Amino acid sequence: MRRWLFQLALLVVAAGAIYPILYLRQVYQPTMLEVFHISEAQLGYLYSALGTIFAICQAAGSWIA
């Protein structure tokens, strides 16, 4: 029972760390474009790569679980 609670707590912490990153991009997008000297299309490609990596990791994690 105790291990189950630890796993649940770990899941909550991980979810809390991942999801704000996706929403903060909307707030900081103009700053990121300016600082990294990239276009919106290039940033879109980076977001696509991030989504692909998340999908691969999700599939791997579900297989492990």
C-alpha positions in Angstrom: 0.0 0.0 0.0 2.8 2.4 0.8 4.5 1.8 -2.5 1.3 2.6 -4.3 1.1 6.0 -2.5 4.7 6.7 -3.4 4.0 6.0 -7.1 1.0 8.2 -7.1 2.9 11.0 -5.5 5.7 10.6 -8.1 3.1 10.7 -10.9 1.5 13.9 -9.5 4.9 15.6 -9.2 5.9 14.6 -12.7 2.6 15.8 -14.2 2.9 19.1 -12.3 6.4 19.6 -13.8 5.5 18.8 -17.4 2.2 20.5 -18.1 3.1 24.0 -17.1 6.0 24.0 -19.6 3.5 23.5 -22.4 1.4 26.4 -21.4 4.2 28.8 -20.4 5.3 28.8 -24.1 2.3 30.9 -25.0 3.4 33.5 -22.4 7.0 33.6 -23.3 6.8 33.0 -27.1 7.7 36.6 -28.1 10.6 36.6 -25.7 11.9 33.2 -27.0 11.7 34.4 -30.6 13.7 37.5 -29.8 16.3 35.9 -27.6 17.0 32.9 -29.9 16.6 34.9 -33.1 14.3 32.3 -34.7 11.1 32.7 -36.7 7.6 31.5 -35.7 7.9 28.6 -38.2 11.2 27.5 -36.7 9.7 27.6 -33.2 6.8 25.5 -34.6 9.2 22.9 -35.8 10.7 22.8 -32.3 7.3 22.3 -30.8 6.6 19.5 -33.2 9.8 17.8 -32.2 8.8 18.3 -28.5 5.4 16.7 -29.2 7.0 13.8 -31.0 9.4 13.2 -28.2 6.6 13.3 -25.6 4.6 10.8 -27.7 7.5 8.4 -27.9 8.2 8.7 -24.2 4.5 8.2 -23.4 4.5 5.0 -25.5 7.7 3.7 -23.9 6.4 4.5 -20.5 3.1 2.7 -21.1 4.9 -0.3 -22.3 7.1 -0.3 -19.2 4.2 0.1 -16.9 
